[in-house]
Amino acid sequence: MQIFAAVGGAGIVPVDYLVVAGGGGGGNLGGGGGAGGMRSTVTATGGGGSLESALELLIGTTYTVTVGAGGAAGLSTFTSATQSNGTNSTFATITSTAGGGGGTYYAGTDGMVGADGGSGGSGSQASVNRAGGAGTANQGFAGGLAKSFSTGGGGGAGFVGADSSATSSTVGSGG
């Protein structure tokens, strides 16, 4: 992106922004991916943060803009599993953190915890509780706790991912 002078002058202009990163991939037989982190000057940031200050950008200067992609779905075999965070998004000096991948379940284990990110992914189903990943301060909330062979919800910009039920197969809602 390049900022151009409206009347041919030089100087600094204030610029508002809303930057959202790519969300984390959901786990295979596992947890929900967390939303990408959100930073903004036009609405409250994710994770309960307050408005940020506008950027002051120099006219005639080129600035980098990167739009982060969402994470791939988690994969599992009988011996291993993967989880995948999204990718960061940037605008000039502002970076929003990628969402955390949801935990994946695979045979012979008790599953995976959710990954940390802009918003955290949820833990996978397991015979033991699996924690959700943490969210990044002022960008997103944590993922939900997976209990008793059920999964929690991935964290979001506005809310924590809900925990699953310990007494049924009810999964937690996303944040």
C-alpha positions as CSV (number, residue, x, y, z in Angstrom):
1,M,0.0,0.0,0.0
2,Q,1.2,3.5,-0.7
3,I,-0.1,6.7,0.7
4,F,-0.4,9.6,-1.8
5,A,-0.8,13.3,-1.1
6,A,-4.2,14.6,-2.1
7,V,-2.8,18.0,-3.1
8,G,0.8,17.1,-3.8
9,G,2.1,18.0,-0.3
10,A,4.3,16.1,2.1
11,G,3.5,15.1,5.6
12,I,2.0,12.6,7.9
13,V,-1.6,11.4,7.8
14,P,-3.5,9.5,10.5
15,V,-4.9,6.1,9.3
16,D,-7.5,3.9,11.0
17,Y,-7.2,0.1,10.6
18,L,-8.8,-3.2,11.4
19,V,-6.4,-6.1,11.1
20,V,-7.6,-9.7,11.6
21,A,-5.2,-12.7,11.3
22,G,-6.1,-16.1,9.9
23,G,-7.9,-18.5,12.2
24,G,-6.5,-21.8,13.4
25,G,-7.5,-25.1,11.8
26,G,-9.9,-27.5,13.6
27,G,-8.5,-30.7,15.0
28,N,-9.3,-34.2,13.6
29,L,-11.7,-35.7,16.1
30,G,-10.6,-32.7,18.1
31,G,-11.0,-29.2,19.1
32,G,-12.1,-26.1,17.3
33,G,-9.5,-23.7,15.9
34,G,-9.2,-20.3,17.5
35,A,-10.1,-17.1,15.6
36,G,-7.3,-14.9,14.3
37,G,-6.3,-12.0,16.6
38,M,-8.0,-8.7,16.0
39,R,-6.5,-5.2,16.4
40,S,-8.4,-2.1,15.5
41,T,-8.9,1.7,15.8
42,V,-12.6,1.5,14.7
43,T,-14.1,-1.0,17.1
44,A,-12.9,-2.7,20.3
45,T,-10.0,-5.0,19.8
46,G,-10.3,-8.7,20.5
47,G,-9.8,-10.2,23.9
48,G,-11.6,-7.3,25.6
49,G,-9.0,-4.7,24.7
50,S,-9.8,-1.1,24.0
51,L,-9.4,1.0,20.8
52,E,-5.9,1.4,19.6
53,S,-4.4,4.7,18.3
54,A,-4.5,5.5,14.6
55,L,-1.2,5.0,12.7
56,E,0.6,8.1,11.6
57,L,1.9,7.3,8.1
58,L,4.2,9.3,5.9
59,I,2.8,10.4,2.6
60,G,4.7,8.9,-0.4
61,T,5.9,5.9,1.6
62,T,5.1,2.3,0.7
63,Y,3.8,0.1,3.5
64,T,3.4,-3.7,3.7
65,V,0.0,-5.3,3.9
66,T,-0.2,-9.1,4.5
67,V,-3.5,-11.0,4.9
68,G,-3.1,-14.1,6.9
69,A,-4.5,-17.4,5.8
70,G,-6.5,-19.9,7.9
71,G,-4.8,-23.0,9.3
72,A,-5.2,-26.4,7.7
73,A,-7.3,-29.1,9.4
74,G,-5.5,-31.3,11.9
75,L,-4.5,-34.7,10.7
76,S,-4.0,-38.0,12.6
77,T,-2.7,-41.4,12.0
78,F,-2.3,-44.3,14.5
79,T,1.1,-42.9,15.6
80,S,1.0,-39.1,15.3
81,A,-1.1,-36.0,15.0
82,T,-0.8,-32.5,13.8
83,Q,-2.5,-29.2,14.5
84,S,-2.2,-26.0,12.5
85,N,-2.3,-22.4,13.5
86,G,-3.4,-19.7,11.0
87,T,-0.9,-17.1,9.8
88,N,-0.4,-13.5,11.0
89,S,-1.8,-10.5,9.3
90,T,0.1,-7.2,9.1
91,F,-0.5,-3.6,8.1
92,A,2.6,-1.3,8.3
93,T,3.8,-1.8,11.9
94,I,0.6,-3.5,13.2
95,T,0.6,-7.3,13.5
96,S,-2.4,-9.5,14.5
97,T,-1.5,-13.0,15.8
98,A,-2.7,-16.1,14.0
99,G,-5.4,-18.2,15.7
100,G,-4.3,-21.3,17.5
101,G,-5.0,-24.8,16.0
102,G,-7.5,-27.1,17.7
103,G,-6.1,-30.2,19.3
104,T,-6.2,-33.5,17.4
105,Y,-7.0,-36.9,18.8
106,Y,-5.1,-40.0,17.7
107,A,-5.1,-43.7,18.9
108,G,-2.9,-44.6,21.7
109,T,-2.8,-41.1,23.3
110,D,-5.0,-38.9,25.4
111,G,-5.2,-36.2,22.7
112,M,-3.7,-32.8,22.4
113,V,-4.2,-29.4,24.1
114,G,-5.3,-26.5,22.0
115,A,-2.5,-24.3,20.6
116,D,-2.0,-20.7,21.8
117,G,-2.7,-17.9,19.3
118,G,-4.5,-14.7,18.6
119,S,-7.4,-16.7,20.1
120,G,-6.7,-20.1,21.4
121,G,-7.7,-23.4,19.9
122,S,-9.7,-26.0,22.0
123,G,-8.3,-29.2,23.3
124,S,-9.2,-32.5,21.6
125,Q,-11.4,-35.3,22.9
126,A,-9.7,-37.5,25.4
127,S,-10.2,-39.7,28.5
128,V,-8.7,-36.8,30.5
129,N,-9.4,-33.1,30.3
130,R,-7.4,-31.2,27.6
131,A,-6.9,-27.5,28.0
132,G,-7.6,-24.9,25.4
133,G,-4.8,-22.6,24.2
134,A,-4.3,-19.1,25.5
135,G,-5.3,-16.0,23.5
136,T,-3.1,-13.0,23.0
137,A,-3.7,-10.1,25.2
138,N,-5.9,-7.4,23.5
139,Q,-6.4,-9.6,20.4
140,G,-8.5,-12.7,21.4
141,F,-9.6,-15.1,24.1
142,A,-8.6,-18.6,25.2
143,G,-10.0,-21.8,23.7
144,G,-12.4,-24.0,25.7
145,L,-11.6,-27.0,27.9
146,A,-12.2,-30.5,26.4
147,K,-13.7,-32.9,28.9
148,S,-14.6,-36.6,28.9
149,F,-14.4,-37.5,25.1
150,S,-16.0,-34.2,24.0
151,T,-14.3,-31.0,22.7
152,G,-14.5,-27.4,23.7
153,G,-15.0,-24.4,21.4
154,G,-12.2,-22.4,19.9
155,G,-11.7,-18.9,21.4
156,G,-12.9,-15.8,19.5
157,A,-12.3,-12.1,19.5
158,G,-15.4,-11.5,21.6
159,F,-15.6,-14.4,24.0
160,V,-13.7,-17.4,25.5
161,G,-14.5,-20.7,23.8
162,A,-17.0,-22.7,25.8
163,D,-15.9,-25.8,27.7
164,S,-17.5,-29.1,26.8
165,S,-19.8,-31.0,29.1
166,A,-18.3,-33.6,31.4
167,T,-21.5,-35.6,31.5
168,S,-22.5,-35.8,27.9
169,S,-21.1,-35.6,24.4
170,T,-22.1,-32.0,24.0
171,V,-19.3,-29.9,22.6
172,G,-18.5,-26.3,23.6
173,S,-19.5,-23.4,21.4
174,G,-16.9,-21.1,19.8
175,G,-16.1,-17.7,21.3
